Amino acid sequence: MDLTLSLFPLGWQHYLLGGLLIGAGVALLFVFTGLIGGMSTVFSSTWSFVVQRPFFQQERFTASRTWRLVYAAGLVLGALVWWLGFGGGVPETTAVPVWQLVAGGFLVGYGARLGNGCTSGHGICGLGSMQWPSLLAVLTFMATAFLTANLTARWMA
């Protein structure tokens, strides 16, 4: 059995292209503006518009909320353009119930705040800007993912 076919049944090239585009985008943002484009801070800085609690009114959220919204809009627009141009225009579907998607989204958001950033933010932006706490976070995420995947595989077998 070909391992490449089983791991990437639709090919690996689009994953490589996506990774290169994400890396280039984050690098260009940093080189031209000095800003680090993590997405979990977009969540908190957006809430700073409507929630007056002290956590959301911190300077780091209120001072960056405008550019972060533009950044997030660019990501959504870029995904839309890619989907319309290369995705075939067919909407993706899932058999996962809506309540599980909402619960999973809440847990991911909570974990991202608890970890002071999401896995991709630490992996792409944090490591890219040589932040040692991000290295520790990525190693922790990966070790937890490997352990969870192995335990789940044994439990499901």
MDAnalysis code that builds the backbone (N, CA, C; Angstrom):
import MDAnalysis as mda
import numpy as np

u = mda.Universe.empty(471, n_residues=157, atom_resindex=np.repeat(np.arange(157), 3), trajectory=True)
u.add_TopologyAttr("name", ["N", "CA", "C"] * 157)
u.add_TopologyAttr("resid", np.arange(1, 158))
u.add_TopologyAttr("resname", ["MET", "ASP", "LEU", "THR", "LEU", "SER", "LEU", "PHE", "PRO", "LEU", "GLY", "TRP", "GLN", "HIS", "TYR", "LEU", "LEU", "GLY", "GLY", "LEU", "LEU", "ILE", "GLY", "ALA", "GLY", "VAL", "ALA", "LEU", "LEU", "PHE", "VAL", "PHE", "THR", "GLY", "LEU", "ILE", "GLY", "GLY", "MET", "SER", "THR", "VAL", "PHE", "SER", "SER", "THR", "TRP", "SER", "PHE", "VAL", "VAL", "GLN", "ARG", "PRO", "PHE", "PHE", "GLN", "GLN", "GLU", "ARG", "PHE", "THR", "ALA", "SER", "ARG", "THR", "TRP", "ARG", "LEU", "VAL", "TYR", "ALA", "ALA", "GLY", "LEU", "VAL", "LEU", "GLY", "ALA", "LEU", "VAL", "TRP", "TRP", "LEU", "GLY", "PHE", "GLY", "GLY", "GLY", "VAL", "PRO", "GLU", "THR", "THR", "ALA", "VAL", "PRO", "VAL", "TRP", "GLN", "LEU", "VAL", "ALA", "GLY", "GLY", "PHE", "LEU", "VAL", "GLY", "TYR", "GLY", "ALA", "ARG", "LEU", "GLY", "ASN", "GLY", "CYS", "THR", "SER", "GLY", "HIS", "GLY", "ILE", "CYS", "GLY", "LEU", "GLY", "SER", "MET", "GLN", "TRP", "PRO", "SER", "LEU", "LEU", "ALA", "VAL", "LEU", "THR", "PHE", "MET", "ALA", "THR", "ALA", "PHE", "LEU", "THR", "ALA", "ASN", "LEU", "THR", "ALA", "ARG", "TRP", "MET", "ALA"])
u.atoms.positions = np.array([
    [0.839, -1.189, 0.000],
    [0.000, 0.000, 0.000],
    [0.882, 1.249, 0.000],
    [0.585, 2.171, -0.874],
    [1.349, 3.409, -0.985],
    [0.962, 4.361, 0.141],
    [1.931, 4.678, 1.019],
    [1.661, 5.534, 2.172],
    [1.208, 6.925, 1.758],
    [1.767, 7.462, 0.680],
    [1.378, 8.790, 0.200],
    [-0.089, 8.811, -0.197],
    [-0.541, 7.752, -0.858],
    [-1.944, 7.685, -1.273],
    [-2.876, 7.591, -0.077],
    [-2.497, 6.838, 0.944],
    [-3.386, 6.689, 2.092],
    [-3.421, 7.956, 2.953],
    [-2.301, 8.663, 3.059],
    [-2.281, 9.888, 3.854],
    [-2.858, 11.076, 3.099],
    [-2.647, 11.127, 1.801],
    [-3.089, 12.252, 0.974],
    [-3.836, 11.736, -0.255],
    [-5.066, 11.254, -0.074],
    [-5.788, 10.669, -1.210],
    [-6.088, 11.679, -2.319],
    [-6.099, 12.966, -2.019],
    [-6.350, 13.991, -3.032],
    [-5.067, 14.678, -3.489],
    [-3.923, 14.126, -3.081],
    [-2.641, 14.720, -3.456],
    [-2.112, 15.621, -2.347],
    [-0.832, 15.938, -2.428],
    [-0.195, 16.747, -1.393],
    [0.156, 18.147, -1.880],
    [0.092, 18.371, -3.173],
    [0.566, 19.622, -3.735],
    [-0.223, 20.834, -3.235],
    [-1.533, 20.713, -3.107],
    [-2.314, 21.867, -2.652],
    [-2.037, 22.204, -1.194],
    [-1.661, 21.196, -0.390],
    [-1.274, 21.474, 0.989],
    [0.040, 22.261, 1.027],
    [0.971, 21.866, 0.191],
    [2.245, 22.569, 0.094],
    [2.029, 24.009, -0.359],
    [1.230, 24.197, -1.397],
    [0.946, 25.543, -1.890],
    [0.269, 26.390, -0.812],
    [-0.697, 25.815, -0.110],
    [-1.375, 26.544, 0.968],
    [-0.411, 26.955, 2.066],
    [0.469, 26.035, 2.450],
    [1.464, 26.348, 3.482],
    [2.416, 27.446, 3.045],
    [2.846, 27.387, 1.805],
    [3.738, 28.428, 1.287],
    [3.039, 29.787, 1.240],
    [1.775, 29.805, 0.833],
    [1.030, 31.074, 0.784],
    [0.802, 31.650, 2.181],
    [0.464, 30.797, 3.142],
    [0.269, 31.264, 4.519],
    [1.588, 31.815, 5.068],
    [2.660, 31.058, 4.880],
    [3.976, 31.514, 5.348],
    [4.393, 32.823, 4.717],
    [4.168, 32.946, 3.419],
    [4.524, 34.184, 2.719],
    [3.678, 35.354, 3.221],
    [2.399, 35.112, 3.434],
    [1.519, 36.178, 3.921],
    [1.922, 36.678, 5.296],
    [2.195, 35.756, 6.200],
    [2.606, 36.128, 7.559],
    [3.963, 36.834, 7.518],
    [4.878, 36.318, 6.697],
    [6.205, 36.943, 6.581],
    [6.097, 38.355, 6.016],
    [5.296, 38.536, 4.977],
    [5.132, 39.868, 4.383],
    [4.492, 40.847, 5.364],
    [3.508, 40.382, 6.117],
    [2.894, 41.242, 7.139],
    [3.944, 41.712, 8.138],
    [4.786, 40.799, 8.582],
    [5.809, 41.147, 9.566],
    [6.886, 42.052, 8.965],
    [7.357, 41.724, 7.776],
    [8.435, 42.501, 7.147],
    [7.988, 43.931, 6.857],
    [6.777, 44.098, 6.326],
    [6.330, 45.432, 5.922],
    [5.713, 46.259, 7.045],
    [5.216, 45.596, 8.107],
    [4.533, 46.360, 9.163],
    [5.091, 46.115, 10.558],
    [5.828, 45.012, 10.740],
    [6.307, 44.655, 12.070],
    [5.227, 44.010, 12.927],
    [4.070, 43.716, 12.331],
    [2.951, 43.129, 13.069],
    [2.978, 41.611, 12.959],
    [2.557, 40.943, 14.031],
    [2.482, 39.486, 14.059],
    [1.011, 39.107, 13.905],
    [0.705, 38.354, 12.865],
    [-0.683, 38.096, 12.484],
    [-1.323, 36.881, 13.099],
    [-1.403, 36.772, 14.403],
    [-2.107, 35.662, 15.033],
    [-3.617, 35.871, 15.013],
    [-4.363, 34.812, 14.765],
    [-5.819, 34.928, 14.641],
    [-6.568, 34.883, 15.968],
    [-6.043, 34.227, 16.993],
    [-6.812, 34.153, 18.241],
    [-6.933, 35.525, 18.897],
    [-6.002, 36.407, 18.660],
    [-6.117, 37.766, 19.189],
    [-7.189, 38.552, 18.443],
    [-7.465, 38.173, 17.193],
    [-8.560, 38.810, 16.452],
    [-9.864, 38.611, 17.211],
    [-10.065, 37.428, 17.749],
    [-11.279, 37.119, 18.505],
    [-11.433, 38.066, 19.693],
    [-10.397, 38.176, 20.506],
    [-10.472, 39.029, 21.698],
    [-10.535, 40.508, 21.349],
    [-9.773, 40.921, 20.342],
    [-9.790, 42.337, 19.991],
    [-11.132, 42.725, 19.378],
    [-11.801, 41.818, 18.688],
    [-13.129, 42.105, 18.142],
    [-14.141, 42.254, 19.263],
    [-14.056, 41.406, 20.273],
    [-14.963, 41.523, 21.413],
    [-14.756, 42.846, 22.146],
    [-13.579, 43.440, 22.035],
    [-13.323, 44.703, 22.732],
    [-14.216, 45.835, 22.227],
    [-14.802, 45.674, 21.040],
    [-15.750, 46.668, 20.540],
    [-17.046, 46.676, 21.350],
    [-17.472, 45.507, 21.824],
    [-18.803, 45.402, 22.442],
    [-18.804, 45.027, 23.917],
    [-17.740, 44.416, 24.417],
    [-17.691, 44.000, 25.819],
    [-16.778, 44.951, 26.579],
    [-17.310, 45.566, 27.615],
    [-16.548, 46.568, 28.364],
    [-15.785, 45.997, 29.562],
    [-15.747, 44.699, 29.707],
    [-15.017, 44.085, 30.824],
    [-13.526, 44.416, 30.690],
    [-12.828, 44.530, 31.806],
    [-11.415, 44.936, 31.769],
    [-10.525, 44.057, 30.888],
    [-10.790, 42.757, 30.857],
    [-9.946, 41.885, 30.031],
    [-9.969, 42.319, 28.569],
    [-11.145, 42.589, 28.034],
    [-11.271, 42.937, 26.619],
    [-10.865, 44.382, 26.335],
    [-10.743, 45.203, 27.356],
    [-10.375, 46.605, 27.163],
    [-8.877, 46.848, 27.360],
    [-8.095, 45.790, 27.398],
    [-6.647, 45.942, 27.508],
    [-6.108, 46.651, 26.267],
    [-5.059, 47.400, 26.460],
    [-4.430, 48.151, 25.365],
    [-4.067, 47.257, 24.181],
    [-3.584, 46.045, 24.472],
    [-3.160, 45.155, 23.378],
    [-4.325, 44.759, 22.479],
    [-5.552, 44.799, 22.989],
    [-6.723, 44.467, 22.169],
    [-7.311, 45.705, 21.499],
    [-7.462, 46.777, 22.256],
    [-8.103, 47.971, 21.694],
    [-7.215, 48.675, 20.667],
    [-5.909, 48.624, 20.868],
    [-5.008, 49.321, 19.940],
    [-4.858, 48.586, 18.610],
    [-5.144, 47.292, 18.602],
    [-4.896, 46.518, 17.381],
    [-6.171, 46.020, 16.707],
    [-7.310, 46.370, 17.247],
    [-8.543, 45.753, 16.744],
    [-8.890, 46.146, 15.309],
    [-8.569, 47.339, 14.872],
    [-8.933, 47.751, 13.515],
    [-8.129, 46.968, 12.477],
    [-6.803, 46.927, 12.603],
    [-6.017, 46.199, 11.607],
    [-6.294, 44.711, 11.675],
    [-6.607, 44.204, 12.868],
    [-6.900, 42.768, 12.987],
    [-8.202, 42.400, 12.279],
    [-9.190, 43.290, 12.322],
    [-10.433, 43.032, 11.589],
    [-10.192, 43.041, 10.083],
    [-9.375, 43.964, 9.622],
    [-9.027, 44.014, 8.196],
    [-8.270, 42.735, 7.811],
    [-7.360, 42.311, 8.669],
    [-6.589, 41.077, 8.454],
    [-7.520, 39.869, 8.357],
    [-8.459, 39.762, 9.294],
    [-9.414, 38.645, 9.284],
    [-10.305, 38.695, 8.042],
    [-10.749, 39.885, 7.666],
    [-11.578, 40.028, 6.464],
    [-10.794, 39.594, 5.225],
    [-9.514, 39.910, 5.184],
    [-8.671, 39.486, 4.070],
    [-8.544, 37.974, 3.992],
    [-8.453, 37.321, 5.148],
    [-8.375, 35.861, 5.157],
    [-9.674, 35.241, 4.637],
    [-10.798, 35.786, 5.085],
    [-12.096, 35.274, 4.635],
    [-12.278, 35.535, 3.143],
    [-11.935, 36.737, 2.704],
    [-12.050, 37.072, 1.279],
    [-11.121, 36.217, 0.421],
    [-9.908, 36.006, 0.898],
    [-8.967, 35.155, 0.174],
    [-9.487, 33.729, 0.036],
    [-10.068, 33.205, 1.111],
    [-10.647, 31.857, 1.054],
    [-11.817, 31.810, 0.076],
    [-12.631, 32.842, 0.072],
    [-13.769, 32.902, -0.850],
    [-13.293, 32.938, -2.306],
    [-12.292, 33.765, -2.574],
    [-11.750, 33.856, -3.934],
    [-11.169, 32.510, -4.358],
    [-10.424, 31.870, -3.463],
    [-9.838, 30.560, -3.768],
    [-10.949, 29.544, -4.049],
    [-11.977, 29.528, -3.215],
    [-13.075, 28.572, -3.370],
    [-13.807, 28.795, -4.688],
    [-14.084, 30.042, -5.001],
    [-14.787, 30.343, -6.250],
    [-13.920, 30.050, -7.469],
    [-12.628, 30.315, -7.373],
    [-11.737, 30.125, -8.508],
    [-11.255, 28.705, -8.699],
    [-10.996, 27.998, -7.590],
    [-10.381, 26.681, -7.704],
    [-11.155, 25.569, -7.013],
    [-12.134, 25.913, -6.208],
    [-12.856, 24.908, -5.432],
    [-14.004, 24.255, -6.161],
    [-14.285, 24.689, -7.362],
    [-15.357, 24.095, -8.128],
    [-16.728, 24.637, -7.766],
    [-16.804, 25.528, -6.779],
    [-18.080, 26.126, -6.405],
    [-19.026, 25.185, -5.679],
    [-18.567, 23.979, -5.332],
    [-19.415, 23.022, -4.631],
    [-19.214, 23.209, -3.130],
    [-20.298, 23.499, -2.399],
    [-20.145, 23.696, -0.951],
    [-19.762, 22.393, -0.242],
    [-18.922, 22.509, 0.760],
    [-18.532, 21.359, 1.565],
    [-19.647, 21.038, 2.551],
    [-19.824, 19.778, 2.839],
    [-20.832, 19.360, 3.819],
    [-20.182, 18.440, 4.829],
    [-20.864, 18.245, 5.929],
    [-20.383, 17.347, 6.962],
    [-21.577, 16.660, 7.621],
    [-21.325, 15.494, 8.165],
    [-22.361, 14.762, 8.883],
    [-22.302, 15.065, 10.379],
    [-21.367, 15.903, 10.797],
    [-21.225, 16.252, 12.209],
    [-22.393, 17.151, 12.612],
    [-23.071, 16.827, 13.708],
    [-24.192, 17.669, 14.152],
    [-23.728, 19.087, 14.507],
    [-24.615, 20.052, 14.293],
    [-24.292, 21.463, 14.543],
    [-23.863, 21.675, 15.989],
    [-24.533, 21.031, 16.935],
    [-24.191, 21.251, 18.351],
    [-22.752, 20.821, 18.637],
    [-22.263, 19.777, 17.957],
    [-20.884, 19.340, 18.161],
    [-19.904, 20.338, 17.540],
    [-20.269, 20.909, 16.408],
    [-19.422, 21.932, 15.795],
    [-19.326, 23.163, 16.690],
    [-20.457, 23.580, 17.260],
    [-20.471, 24.745, 18.156],
    [-19.672, 24.448, 19.425],
    [-19.888, 23.269, 20.022],
    [-19.153, 22.895, 21.236],
    [-17.654, 22.813, 20.954],
    [-17.288, 22.229, 19.814],
    [-15.877, 22.135, 19.440],
    [-15.265, 23.503, 19.220],
    [-16.007, 24.393, 18.578],
    [-15.522, 25.757, 18.365],
    [-15.302, 26.483, 19.672],
    [-16.230, 26.305, 20.612],
    [-16.076, 26.935, 21.930],
    [-14.829, 26.398, 22.639],
    [-14.652, 25.086, 22.624],
    [-13.491, 24.496, 23.296],
    [-12.170, 24.923, 22.644],
    [-12.155, 25.000, 21.328],
    [-10.949, 25.454, 20.634],
    [-10.656, 26.909, 20.984],
    [-11.680, 27.751, 20.965],
    [-11.496, 29.160, 21.323],
    [-11.014, 29.333, 22.753],
    [-11.599, 28.572, 23.663],
    [-11.184, 28.635, 25.069],
    [-9.732, 28.161, 25.210],
    [-9.398, 27.070, 24.534],
    [-8.025, 26.557, 24.593],
    [-7.022, 27.536, 24.005],
    [-7.418, 28.214, 22.933],
    [-6.524, 29.200, 22.318],
    [-6.262, 30.355, 23.276],
    [-7.274, 30.799, 23.956],
    [-7.084, 31.875, 24.934],
    [-6.261, 31.378, 26.109],
    [-6.538, 30.164, 26.567],
    [-5.808, 29.595, 27.694],
    [-4.327, 29.415, 27.352],
    [-4.039, 29.015, 26.096],
    [-2.667, 28.805, 25.646],
    [-2.014, 30.061, 25.113],
    [-2.692, 31.210, 25.261],
    [-2.186, 32.491, 24.773],
    [-1.903, 32.453, 23.266],
    [-2.779, 31.773, 22.554],
    [-2.661, 31.672, 21.105],
    [-3.042, 30.287, 20.637],
    [-3.399, 30.169, 19.378],
    [-3.800, 28.878, 18.834],
    [-2.584, 28.119, 18.317],
    [-2.795, 26.877, 17.975],
    [-1.687, 26.036, 17.514],
    [-1.026, 26.608, 16.268],
    [-1.824, 27.043, 15.319],
    [-1.225, 27.583, 14.097],
    [-0.566, 28.930, 14.351],
    [-1.135, 29.737, 15.246],
    [-0.522, 31.023, 15.573],
    [0.852, 30.848, 16.190],
    [0.946, 29.917, 17.144],
    [2.250, 29.644, 17.749],
    [3.188, 29.016, 16.731],
    [2.665, 28.078, 15.926],
    [3.515, 27.362, 14.976],
    [3.988, 28.215, 13.820],
    [3.110, 29.057, 13.295],
    [3.478, 29.855, 12.124],
    [4.064, 31.196, 12.535],
    [3.315, 31.945, 13.322],
    [3.761, 33.303, 13.678],
    [4.780, 33.295, 14.814],
    [4.518, 32.500, 15.852],
    [5.405, 32.485, 17.017],
    [6.780, 31.931, 16.699],
    [6.817, 30.767, 16.060],
    [8.110, 30.190, 15.702],
    [8.809, 31.030, 14.645],
    [8.013, 31.580, 13.723],
    [8.594, 32.411, 12.667],
    [9.252, 33.667, 13.192],
    [8.770, 34.172, 14.332],
    [9.380, 35.370, 14.913],
    [10.269, 35.017, 16.106],
    [10.674, 33.739, 16.167],
    [11.645, 33.242, 17.155],
    [11.217, 33.474, 18.607],
    [9.956, 33.263, 18.903],
    [9.469, 33.409, 20.278],
    [9.573, 32.054, 20.976],
    [10.417, 31.975, 21.991],
    [10.658, 30.709, 22.675],
    [9.418, 30.167, 23.372],
    [8.533, 30.990, 23.937],
    [7.301, 30.425, 24.507],
    [6.473, 29.681, 23.450],
    [6.544, 30.141, 22.208],
    [5.827, 29.455, 21.138],
    [6.429, 28.083, 20.858],
    [7.750, 27.963, 20.958],
    [8.387, 26.661, 20.785],
    [7.883, 25.692, 21.845],
    [7.820, 26.140, 23.082],
    [7.311, 25.303, 24.165],
    [5.849, 24.935, 23.914],
    [5.060, 25.905, 23.472],
    [3.650, 25.644, 23.187],
    [3.496, 24.625, 22.063],
    [4.254, 24.778, 20.976],
    [4.154, 23.853, 19.837],
    [4.577, 22.446, 20.253],
    [5.648, 22.334, 21.018],
    [6.076, 21.006, 21.483],
    [5.006, 20.369, 22.367],
    [4.373, 21.182, 23.211],
    [3.288, 20.674, 24.065],
    [2.091, 20.244, 23.228],
    [1.692, 21.072, 22.254],
    [0.564, 20.728, 21.380],
    [0.835, 19.427, 20.641],
    [2.039, 19.296, 20.082],
    [2.356, 18.120, 19.283],
    [2.409, 16.865, 20.146],
    [3.017, 16.959, 21.322],
    [3.075, 15.794, 22.211],
    [1.664, 15.366, 22.618],
    [0.823, 16.334, 22.928],
    [-0.562, 16.029, 23.300],
    [-1.315, 15.420, 22.126],
    [-1.098, 15.943, 20.932],
    [-1.768, 15.412, 19.738],
    [-1.322, 13.977, 19.451],
    [-0.021, 13.709, 19.541],
    [0.472, 12.350, 19.302],
    [-0.121, 11.379, 20.319],
    [-0.120, 11.771, 21.585],
    [-0.659, 10.924, 22.648],
    [-2.154, 10.679, 22.434],
    [-2.892, 11.749, 22.165],
    [-4.338, 11.622, 21.958],
    [-4.655, 10.745, 20.746],
    [-3.942, 10.938, 19.659],
    [-4.183, 10.134, 18.450],
    [-3.905, 8.662, 18.712],
    [-2.841, 8.364, 19.415],
    [-2.512, 6.975, 19.706],
    [-3.502, 6.349, 20.672],
    [-3.896, 7.084, 21.689],
    [-4.892, 6.554, 22.634],
    [-6.238, 6.336, 21.947],
    [-6.629, 7.283, 21.100],
    [-7.887, 7.151, 20.390],
    [-7.853, 5.974, 19.425],
    [-6.748, 5.803, 18.724],
    [-6.621, 4.670, 17.787],
    [-6.713, 3.343, 18.524],
    [-6.103, 3.257, 19.678],
    [-6.167, 2.006, 20.455],
    [-7.573, 1.788, 20.997],
    [-8.224, 2.865, 21.436],
    [-9.564, 2.773, 22.010],
    [-10.589, 2.402, 20.940],
    [-10.411, 2.937, 19.721],
    [-11.365, 2.692, 18.644],
    [-11.155, 1.318, 18.003],
    [-9.970, 0.721, 18.186],
    [-9.676, -0.560, 17.528],
    [-10.396, -1.715, 18.184],
])
